[in-house]
Amino acid sequence: MITGELKNKIDALWNIFWTGGLTNPLDVIEQITYLMFIRDLDDLDDIHAKEAVLLDIDYKSLFDGEFSFGGRTVECRTFKWSVFRDMAPDNMYDIVQNGVFPFIKQIHSNRDSAYSKYMGDAIFKIPTPQKLSQIVDSLDEIYDFMGDSNEKDVRGDVYEYLLSKLSTSGTNGQFRTPRHIINMMVQLMEPKPDELICDPSCGTAGFLVAAGDYLKKNYSKEIFFDKDRKQHFNTMMFTGYDMDRTMLRIGAMNMMTHGVDDPHIEYKDSLSDQNEDVEKYSLILANPPFKGSLDAEIVSQSLLKTVSTKKTELLFLALFLRALRIGGRCASIVPDGVLFGSSKAHKAIRKELVDGNRLEAVISMPSGVFKPYAGVSTAILIFTKTGHGGTDNVWFYDMQADGFTLDDKRSPIEENDIPDIIQRFKNLDAEQSRERTDKSFLVPKQEIVDNDYDLSINKYKKVIYEEVKYPPSKEIVEEMESLTEQLLVELKKLKEML
């Protein structure tokens, strides 16, 4: 968890951008991402150079040689963070804007700079030399503080705190999924070291990061003491697609700060023919955009065969079923309308989940979970691709609290159903005895079929109505008269005091 002092340092850095005229949170995070990347290149280069000396092997620095720009040639070592940070503000600004940024874009072929491919269309937006100097000094303070911290994942927490400042939804209806909801979904799915994990609408890569953190925490020896598994973890395990290049860069850096060297994160419209993934992944974690409709002409025909619709939330479910291998699992957030929508397409996708595969759980969440981004009511669907059915009983849970208030402030509170959800989902046999009046219970498949595949919890949850007895009207009137008399007496005393 990020500390108050470090939080204040990040807020101070944010304020430098704000006072410099960069008020769009995406722009600020993007510029910080670039600068963190540039600083990390310097640190990485130094580490590799020291390792080469110890191992008595040759090492060619990223910053060897010369680079030409603006009609002049300079040594590439000038582009090292440790060098330009000590320059006068005007010189530093010139070197970073006209030298470092073009230099970063052209080193993508180097094996030590996998993330440089996300810098291809990077634009330097810091307005003045003075602001750049302040930002560099502020970032150095943050890095120094992180280096002195005993927290294991302080870098990840820093980046997560930056991402938390994205307080608006995107143009395609996407919005940031709260970290505790992501962590809950990951714990429910329990990723294993040999997984192929995908988020087809990855945004800032929150689900992929959380899955990686879970694996590092629970399978550290199995992964990092095995050469093949470590290579798999760093290159092949994680796949993310998005149509927002800014989000791709932020997502890539987010994964790097969490220790994944080279995730497969690409610009791709997941619902179009660009996406050819079929029976590829063992696990999908996602919160796809809920914009509603899109141009049917760009949608992959294979998805339309499963569900003929223009609604993105239904098409993404069809995509998940196509992209999962047999036995693959999925946990996805969906808007409530998916659970009970009466259109032919809504019923078709629910029928496919229940009859054609194994639907395991429907976790209904309160509408305030995504505030302040949006007030939509949502649920989590958990299912396994079988291709031939397998649904027996579906587990329903009525989440009423997630550890935070359900208003725009989202302040921490004690009430939290998440630990109970995780514990109960991992012990579903014990749910057989639960009553329909409880927060969670099992519903037989046939009952869902008989209800036209309706998956809304209110269809199955029983509400106990308790009789409330009130005193006779005469007694209520007499009490009102007594209170009025007392009020008049007090008003008279108050009047005498004036």
C-alpha positions, 0 to 999 in steps of 0.5 A: 500500500502506498504511504502518505509521504510517497503519495504526497510526492506523487501529488506534487509531481502531478501538480507540476504538470497541472500548473504547466498546463497539462490537465488531461490525466491521460497526457500526464500519465503518458508523459510520466510513463515516457520519463520512467521508461527513459530512466529505467533504460539508464538503470538497466544499462548500468546493471548489464554493464556491471554484470558483464564486468563480473562475468568477464564478457563483452557488453555493448551499451545502448548508449554507445556511439553517436546520434545526429539531430538538428544539424549536429551530432552528439554522443549517445551517452548524453541521452542517459538520465544520469547525464542530462538530469545535471544539465542546465534546464534549457540544455536538458530540454533540448536534449530530451525533446530533440535527442532522447525521444527520437533516440528511444524510437529507433532502438526498438530492434535492441533486445534490451528495449522491448518496450520501445515499440510502444514509444513509436508515436511518442510525443513530448508535451512538457511545455517549458525547460523549467517544468522539465527540470522540476519534473526530473527532480521530482521523479528522482525523489520518487525513485530514491524513496522507492529505493529506500522502501521496504515494500516489495511492490512499491513501484507497482503501487506508485503506478497504480496510484497514478492510474487511479487518477483516471477518473473518466470513462473512455470514448468507447465506454471503457473505464478503469476496473477497481483494483480490489475487484480485479484481485477478487476475480484473479483469486477466484480463477487461481491462475497456474504457471502454465496458463495462457492469459488474455484480456481482449480489452486490456486498457491499462493491463490491470487484469494481466498485472494482477494475474502476474502478481498472483503467480509471483506470490503463489508460484515464485519457485515454480516459475523463476527457478525454471528457465522455460517457465520464466521465459513463458512468464515474461513473453508468452503468458500474457496477451492484451489487446486495445484500440487506444494507443495511449492505453497500450503504452500505459499498460505496457509500462504498468506490466514492466513495473510489475516485472513482466519483461515482454508481454504480448500487448498489441493494437487490435480491434478484438471484435473484428477480423483482425483478431484471429484467436481461436481456442488459444487461451486457458484463461480470460479475465476482462471488463469489456466496454459497454458502449452498446452498439457498433458498426456490424460491418467491422465485426467478425462473421464468426462472432455474428454466427454465435450471436447476431447483434451490434451490442459489444457486451454480447459480442465480447462474450461470443469472442471469449467462447471462441478464443478459449481452448476447451477447458479454458476458463473466463471471468468477465464483468458484464452489465446487468442487461446481459443477465435478463435482456429479452432480445433474441441475441441476449437469450442466445448468448445465455443459452450458449453459456448454460447449454453449450458450456459450463456456467459456474457463477453469477456474482451481482455487484452493487451499482456504486462499484464503478463510481466515480467513473460510472453508476452502472449495475454489473455482474461477474460471469464465471464459466468454463468452455466445454463445447458440449454443456456441463452446467449443473448448478449455477452459484449466485451471490448478491454482493452488497458491499465491497469494502468502500462506500458506494458514493462518488467518494468511495471511502473505505468501510468495514463491510466487505463481501469479497472475502466471503465470496472467495471463500464460498466459491472455493467450497461450493459443496457447502453451498448446497444447504444455503437458502434462497434468502441468503446472500449466496445459493445454488440454482439447478440448471433446469430452473434457469432453463424454465425461466428462459435462461434469465440469470438475474439474481432477483429471479431466484432470490427469496425475500422475507417480508416481515410484518411491521406493527404500528400503534393505533392512529389514536395513539399516534395523534395523541403523541403528536399533540403531546409533542406540540404542547412541549414545543409550545412551552419551549418556544415560550421560554425562548421568547422570554429569554429574548 
